[in-house]
Amino acid sequence: MKRALISAAAVGTTVFLFAAPAFADVIDGIWCSKEGRSLSIDGPNIITPGGNKITGNYNRHAFDYKVPASEPGAGSTVTMILVNEETVNLWMGSGLPEPASVQVWLRCKPVA
């Protein structure tokens, strides 16, 4: 009887651990703007909308980087905050944004 309880507990624990959602709640991934631009975040690494591979300041739910010299807004800081699994708010500057300056980017849909 004791062995059956231990086995049942082990199975229950295993099922619980593997029942996590398919998408993690992290900013990592490929993001698309309404205008057709995209960027890709992988930890502290980013491929910017201009195609530059650089590093930035990574947090599980936020990211910021300095715009490279070859892109519009060179030298400015771009700040991104994860709103939910599918949405990031992005703006130029490191402080709190003016509401009108916030851009909404969505996770890019897989290409079929």
N, C-alpha and C positions, 0 to 999 in steps of 0.2 A: 504494500500500500504506500509506504514511504517513497519507494522508488518511482511509483506512478506519479505522485505529487511533484517530485523533483523534475521528472520528465515533462510534465504538463507546464510547470513554471518555466522551464528552459524554452519550450516551444512558444509559449506566450511572450516571453521576453524577446525572442528572435523575431516574431511577427511584428511586435511593437517597434523594434529598431529599424526594420526594413519598410515600415509604412510611412516613411517621410515623403513629402511632396516631391514631384518630379523636378521642379525648379527651386533652387535654393534662393533665399532672400538676400541676395548680394548684388552689387552694382556691376560685377564682372559680366561681360557679354558684348554683343553687337547692338548698337543703338542707332535708330534712324529718325531724322527730322521730317517734318511735313514737306520740306522743300527738296527732299531727296538726298540730303547729305547723310553720312554715317560715320561712326567712330567705333572703335573696339577697345575694351578695357580687359586686361588680364593681370590682376594684382596691380603692381605699381606701373605696369607697362600699358601704353596707349598708342593706338594708331589714330592720329587726329583726322578730322575731316579733310585736311589737305594731303593726307597720306604719309605724314611724318611719323616715324617710330621713335617715341621719346618716353621718359618716365615722369611720373607725377606723384602727388601725395595721395596714397590709397588708404581708404577706410572701408570696411565692409559695406557701408551704406552711403559713402560719399567719395568724391574724387575731385582733385583740382590740379591744374597744370598751367604752365606759362605757354602762350601761343608762340610757336616758332617764327623766326624772322621771315620765312618765305610765305606766311599765311596772313590773310586779313586780320587786323587786330594784334599784330606782332607785339610781343612783350606784355600783353594783357593777361590777366589770370582768368581762366574759365573755371567755374565752380559747378559741380553737379551733386544733386542730392537725390537718392533713391526714394521715390514716393511709395511705390509698391513693386511687385515683381515685374510689372510690365511698363512702368513709367518712371522717367527721370526728369527732374526740373534742372535746367541748365541756364546759367547767366554769366555775363562778363563781370568780373570783379570778385574780390575775396570777402566782402562784407555781405550783409543782408541786401537782397535785391529790391529794386522798385518793382512792384507787381507787373507793370507793363513790359519790363525787360526780361521776364522769365520765359524761356522757351520750353515747350513740352516735347520730349523725345520719347519714342516708344521702342520696345525691343523689336528688332527687325524680324520679319517673318521669314521662315526658311524658304529657300528657293526650291520649287518643285522640279 
